[in-house]
Amino acid sequence: MKFTSNHSIERVSSEMSESIRSCDLSDREVEILKLVVLQYSNAEISERINLSRNTVKFHLKSIFQKLQVSTRQEAARLVLST
C-alpha cells in the first residue's frame, strides 16, 4: 500500500534520524529517499518529481552507497528504525 498524502511525506521527514541526515545526502536524494520509504516505484518517483527514470536510478545508487545499503528495503528500514 502506497502512502500518497503530503502528511505522510512530512511524517517520514520528521522520522528521519540525525544519522541519515548526516550521510551527506543532497536535497534531491533526501526527497527520493522519502518516496522510497513511502513505497513509490522508480517510475512513480520519476513522474512525481519530473526526472527521468535513469536519473532516479542514478540517485538511488548514490543513496545506497552513502547509506551503505544495497536494497530499497534496507534503506527504508534504516530511515524508520531510529
VOGU-3710 file (C-alpha; in Angstrom, 3 decimals, decimal comma):
1> mkftsnhsie> 0,000/0,000/0,000  1,368/3,385/-1,004  1,090/6,447/1,142  0,392/9,411/-1,095  -0,530/12,350/1,071  1,841/15,181/1,856  1,123/14,417/5,502  2,842/11,044/5,052  5,865/12,672/3,437  6,058/15,116/6,341
11> rvssemsesi> 5,847/12,212/8,771  8,750/10,442/7,059  10,713/13,702/7,181  10,207/14,002/10,910  11,196/10,366/11,456  14,465/10,596/9,548  17,205/10,144/12,068  20,081/12,501/12,562  22,387/9,714/11,355  20,560/9,669/7,997
21> rscdlsdrev> 20,704/13,451/7,789  24,450/13,341/8,421  25,170/10,974/5,487  25,795/13,892/3,146  22,677/13,230/1,053  21,736/16,001/-1,353  18,300/17,601/-1,074  17,210/15,634/-4,154  18,481/12,369/-2,656  16,565/13,042/0,567
31> eilklvvlqy> 13,430/13,728/-1,482  13,848/10,445/-3,377  14,607/8,514/-0,184  11,367/9,762/1,385  9,439/8,462/-1,625  11,250/5,115/-1,429  10,167/4,832/2,218  6,601/5,527/1,068  6,949/2,585/-1,373  6,966/4,563/-4,620
41> snaeiserin> 8,432/2,742/-7,631  11,153/4,324/-9,757  8,536/5,153/-12,390  6,290/6,824/-9,809  9,201/8,779/-8,339  10,218/9,846/-11,830  6,734/11,108/-12,606  6,196/12,794/-9,235  9,407/14,839/-9,232  9,795/15,190/-13,003
51> lsrntvkfhl> 13,057/13,302/-13,528  13,911/10,559/-15,991  13,867/7,003/-14,664  17,594/6,741/-15,333  18,226/9,831/-13,199  16,164/8,300/-10,383  18,235/5,102/-10,659  21,439/7,165/-10,542  20,287/8,939/-7,372  19,240/5,641/-5,764
61> ksifqklqvs> 22,673/4,154/-6,435  24,272/7,175/-4,763  21,857/6,972/-1,805  22,583/3,273/-1,301  26,339/3,913/-1,339  26,088/6,761/1,156  23,832/4,764/3,498  25,891/1,604/2,987  22,874/-0,489/1,990  22,095/-2,492/-1,121
71> trqeaarlvl> 18,299/-2,519/-1,347  15,331/-0,185/-1,086  14,058/-2,204/1,859  17,313/-1,772/3,768  17,274/1,963/3,089  13,659/2,279/4,270  14,369/0,190/7,362  17,336/2,396/8,189  15,218/5,540/7,882  12,401/4,157/10,010
81> st> 14,483/2,323/12,604  15,507/5,332/14,637
//
